[in-house]
Amino acid sequence: MKTFPSPFCFSGGIHPAYNKDLTCGEAIRRLSCPAQLVISLSQHLGAPAVPCVKAGDIVSGGQRLADAAGMISAPIHAPTSGKVVRIEPAPTPLGRPAPAILFEPDGRDVWESTLDPLADWQTHDPRALAERVGAAGVVGMGGAGFPTQVKLSPPADKPIDTLIINGAECEPYLTGDHRLMVEQAATLWEGAAIIRHILGAKTVRVAIEDNKPDAIRAMETALPTTLADAAVCVLKTSYPQGSEKQQIFSVTGRVVPAGGLPMDVGCVVENVGTTLAVWDAVVNGRPLIWRTITVSGDAVTAPANFLAPIGTPFAALVEACGGAKGRIAKIVAGGPMMGFAQAALDVAMTKTSSGLLLLSAARVPGYTSQPCIACGRCLDACPMRLMPAELSQRIEADDIDGAEQTFVMDCFECGSCAFVCPAHRPLVQHMRRAKAVIIARRRAAPKKS
């Protein structure tokens, strides 16, 4: 069995206009290094990396620029050779500034890496391979940026039997993962085999939505006969099919408990880009220094998919697409559902940058927000079976305790509720605010001895 349709589909979800036709047929193009890279020290979940270089240092490609600052952190490496100009705060796609290394490539691309290639990875200890992934700075490239080494090191009492490679790419406009599956299917399967070896998992499934038939064919054709219990699982196209908990249910029928993690039901989910980064780190000894990114939208002259160095300014990406056309009404880092609006193009891409959208006024309706009309559409759309309308009203009334008791922390901010709301209420912003308050409270609370 190489390919089979998913027998399950999560509850809720929506069907936005996907607009993937702008770039789904565009092969990934390698982008040359711009004149300057802005390499953020905060481009992963957890503590920002600590710089181990200083202004004026000459470094080689692959050389470490910053060290991980604890277990939930990741090192950062130079995408090419050049000079460290200075280290100073710079804007990030998330909307808040963070320390960044301003780096000037020298055009020579001199390479130096302390990571030896491990083409014979099958003979290496799984724990050593997980450490290699950590040393290479690999993080989740689907958006969250969780350090991959941690994900590949579950506790002994949480055995993993199923590895899911997430190829759903359910966000509208984004097609980078789609193109990776079409263009690098065989390599992706080897990356999945490496991760399975690390985890000791028995089953491998590559999950792809049914609106990507060419990716499904490519992955099915490239599936090696030596990879046992591996198959392509075809999912129904429904946003947010790419979310971990929803995808685990769609592929396996297992339900991750509230407040729980995929490992609680024996699963690990890795993004397509992350899987290829693991392969590159292990087989080639290359740290995570480049990634695919989709530049799209109706205000882009020639939408495209790029393989670009981490730290590339958004302005350089737009220039590589022939520039903008017409008036830009909104700039979005990421996809339109879970991405972040940008004030300008003076932001640089990070390890978690999957897309950059330039949208005209025709795609950006005027903002209006009205009181809830109790229509219940948000309840039907919520894939986590929460009550967004009630949560929103509690948060507006500053009843954060009530929101916490009504499971606001289970919200992963997919935007489905806001998408269907006829009153155009800022539901995601309400959830995000409450979660930030709750997290701050938990961090400030005295630790139990």
N, C-alpha and C positions, 0 to 999 in steps of 0.2 A: 504494500500500500504506500504509494508515494504522495498522493493528494486525496484529501477527503473534505467534504463540507462540514462545518461545525454543526453539531446537533443542538447547540444552545445559543441563546442570545440574551444579554442582560436586559433588565427592565428599564424603562425610560429611554432617554436619548433623543436626539433630534436629527434632522436631515437638512443642514444648511446648503446653500449653493457652494459647490466645492471649488470651482474655478481652477482645477488642476490642469486643464487642457492648455493653459498658457505655457507650461514648462514640462509636462510629463513626457513629451517627446524630445526634449532637449538633453543631449548627452552632457555629462559633467565636464566642464572645462577647468583646467588648472590655471589659477590666477597667479601672475607674477607678484613677487613681494613689492608692496608700495614703498615710497620713499621713507615712510616712518610707520612703525607699528606701535600700538598702544596696548601693552600686555597687562591686563588687570591682574592683581594679586587675589581677587575675590571672584573667581569664575567657577566655583563649585560649592556644594552644600557644606556647611561647617565653617571652621575658622579660616580666615584668609591665610595664604601662604606667606612665609617670612623671607624677604629677599636675601640672597647670599652673594649678590654682586653689588657694585656701587657705581656711581656716575663716573664715566671715563673708561670703564672696563671694556676690553675687547674680548668677545666670546665667539665660540663656534656654534654652528647649528647642532641642536641636540644637547647642548650643555645646559645644566641646571641653572635656572635663574633665581628660583625661590624654593624653599623647603616646606614640606607639609608641617603645619602647626598643630600636631596632635593626630589622634586616630581618625577623626572625621575631618579630613583635610586632604590636600593633594599637592604634590610638587608641580612646578611650572618650568618649562624648558624653552630654549630659544628656537624659533622656527627656522632660522638661518643664521649665518655668521654676520657679525656687525658690532656696533658699539652701543653701550648703555649710555644714553644721553643724560637722563636724570630719572629720579623716582619721585613722583608727586601724585596728589589726588587727581582722578579723572572721572568723568561720568561713565556709568555702566548702563547696559540695557534695562536693568531693573529700576532705573530712575534715581538711584542714590549714588553719590560718588564713593570711590574706593581707591586706595593707593594703587598706582600702576607704574610699570617700567616703560619709559619712552625709549624705544629701540630703533636704531638707524641701520638697516641692512647695508652691507658693503658690496653686494652684487656678486661675490665670489662663491658663496654657498659652501664654505669650508665646513666639513662635518666632523664632529667628535661626540661619541656617546660612550658611556660606561656600561651600556647594556649589550652583552654579547648575543648574537643571533642564536636561536635555539631551534633549528630546523628539526631536530630529533626530540621534540617536546614530549612525545609519548613516553620517553625513558626518564623523564624528570618528575620529581616529587610534586604532587599537586600544590602543596603549601608553598613551595619555592616558586612555582609558576604564579600563584596568587600574589606573592610578594613582588615578583617581576612586574605584574600589572600595576601594582601600587607605585613602584619606583618609576614607572613610565608616565605617571600622572593621569591615568585613564579614569574618567568619570562618566556617569550616565549622560549620554548625548541626546536623549529624548526631551530634555528640558529641565529635569530636577537637578542634575549635576551631582548625584550622590557618588562618593568615591567607590569605584568598582571593586577594589580589593576587599572592602568591608562586606559588600554584597556577596562576594565569592568565598567568604569565610564564615559560614553560618555556624552556630554553636553545635556541639556534638549531639545535643538532644533535639535538634531540628534537622533531621536528615532530608536531603533533597532528592526526589525521585523524578521530577519533571523540569526540564529547561524549556522555556518559551522564548523564541527570538521574535521580538515585536517588529513586524513589518507592516503594521496596520496604517500608520501615518494618516490618522483620521482628520487632522487639521486641514481646513480649506487652504488652497494655494500651494502648500508645501509638497515637494516632490523629490527631495534629495534622497530619502531612503528608498523610494520607488526606483530611482535611477541606479542606486547602489545594487539593488537586487537584480536588475536587468543586466548591469555591466560587470558585476563582480560576484556572481552567484556561487561559483566554485570556491572562491576565497572565503565567502561568507559561511559556507558549510564547514570549512576547516576551522574557522573561528569558533563556530558552534561546537565542534568536536573538542577543541581546546578547553572551552568553558565546561563542557560536560565532564571532561577528564578531571578538571579542578574540583568540581562539585561532587563527582561520583554519581551523577544522575543516570538513570536508565533510559529515560524517554526524552527525545528532542522534537519540538514542534516549531515550525516557522509559521507564524500567524499573519495572514495577508487578507485585507479586505477584497471583496469580489469585484471592486471597481479597478483592479490592477491586473488584468488577465495576462499581460506580457510578463509581469514580474512573477506571477504564479507559474507560467510556463518555464521561465528561465530557472527558477529554483527547483522545479520538478525535474527538469532535464539534467541539472548539475548535481543532483543528489547522488553521492557515491554509494555504490552497492555495499561497500565495506562499513558504512555507518548504520548500525543496527537500530531498530526501533526509532527511526527518524522519518518525518513526513511533513508535508505542507498542509496546514489547516486553513481552509478558506472561510473567512468570516463574512457575515452580512455587513454591508456598508451602513454604518450607523455611528454617529458621533456621540460619546467619546470611546469608540471601540479600542483605541490605543492605550487607555488607562489600565494600569496593572490589574486592579481588582476585577474590572469588567472583563478584561481579556482572559484572565485566569478562569473565570466562570464560562466564558464563551468557548474556550478550548477544552477545559476539563470537567466543567460542571461543579467545581469546588467553590465554596463561598468563604472568602477571607473574613474572619470575624471582625466586628467593630473594634477599632483601635488596634487591630492585629496587622501582621505583615505577611507577605506571600510565603515566607518560609514556614509560617504556622500551618500551612496546608501542603507543604512539601514542594513548593514551586519557587523558581527564580525566573524573573523576566528581564531580558536584556534587549536593548534597542539594537537595530541593525548597525547603526554607525558605531556604537559601543563594541559590538561583536567584532567588527573589522579592526577597530583600534586595539582590541585584545590580541587579535591575530598579528597585527603589525608589531606590537610590543614584544610578543613572544618569538615569532619566526624571524623578524628582521631586526629586533632590538631597537626599534624606533619609538620614542615617546610620542604622546599625543600633542602634536604641534600644528596639524592641519585638520580641517574638517569640511564636509560638504555643507553648503548653504544655498537656499533658494532665494533669488531676488525676483520679486513678481509684483503684480498689481497693475491696474489700468493706467497708472501714471508713470510706468516704466517704459522706455522706448523699446527695449528688446529683452524681455524677461529671460532669465537663464539660471542654470544650476552651476555652482562653482565649487572647486576644491580650493580653499583659500587658507592662508596662514593665520593662525590665531593672532588676534591683535590688529587685523586689517580694519581700517576705518570704514564705516558705512558709506561715506562719501566716495571712497575708492571703488566699492562694489557697484554703486549706482553708475559711476563713470564707466566701468567695464561693460555695463549694459547699454551704453550709448547715451546715458543721462536720463533725466526725467522729461516727460512730455506734459505740457499743460501745467495747470496749477496743482500743487500737492496739497490736499486737504488734511491728510493724516499719514504719519509714518509709524509703522508698527514693527517692533522687533519680535520675531516669532510669528505665530499664526494669528488670525483675526479673533479666535475664540479665547485663547489663553495668553496671547502676547501682550506686550507692554507698549503703549503709545510713547513716541519719542518727540521731544521738542525740536530737535534738529538732527542733522546727519553727522554731528561731531562726536559720535559714540563709536567704539570699536567692538567687533565681534569677539566672542569668548568661546570656550569649549562647548557651551550649551546653546549657541546661536544656530538655530535650525532654519531661520528665514528672516527676510527683510522685505516688508511690503510698503509700497507707495501707492496710496489710494487717492482718487480724485473726489470732488464734492459729490459726484453722482453715487459714489459708494459709501458716503458718510452722511447719513441723514442728520438733521439738526437734533440736538439733545433736548429732550423734554422728560420730566419725571412727574408722575401723578400718584395720588394715594392708591394703595392696593384695592382692587375691586373684587377680591376673593373669588377669582375665576377658577383657581385650581390648576391652571396649566403648568405652573412651575413644579407642582407635586408630580404630575404625570411625566415631566421631562427629566426630573432629577434621577441620575443613574444610581445614586446612593440611597434612594428612598427617604430622603430627608423632607422637611417641611420648610422650604425656603421662605414662603410668605410669612409664616409665624416667626421664624428666625430673624428675618429682616426687621419685623416690627419690634421684636424684643431688643434688638441691637439699637434701633433708632431711639428706644426708650432707655438706653444705657443699662438694660438688664442683661449684663454679660454673663452673670451666674446662670440665669435662665437659659441663655443661648448655649452655654456649655452643657447644661443638663439635657438639652435637646439635640446634642451630638453635633454641634457646629464644627468640632474638630475633625469630623469625618468628611467634611466638604473638601474637595480637592480643586475647587475653583475652576471647573470646566466651562462655566458660562452658559450651560444649557438653560438654566432658569431665566437668566436675563434675556436670552435670545427669544424665548417664547412669551415674555411678559408684555401684555398689551399696554400696561401703564408705564413701560420703560423704566422701571425702578432699578437703581444701581445695586442689585442684589449681590453681585460678586464683591463689590467694594465693601458692603456691609459685612459679609462673611470674613473678608480679609482683615478688616479692622478688629472684629471680635477675636479672631484667632491670634492676632498680634498681641492683644491685651492679655489673653489667657496665657500665651507663651511667656510673656514678660512676667506675669504673676508667678508662674511655675518656677522660673529661673530665680526670682527674688525670694521665694519661700525657703525657709531654713531646711537644710538637708537632714533627713532622718538618719540617726546613727545606727 
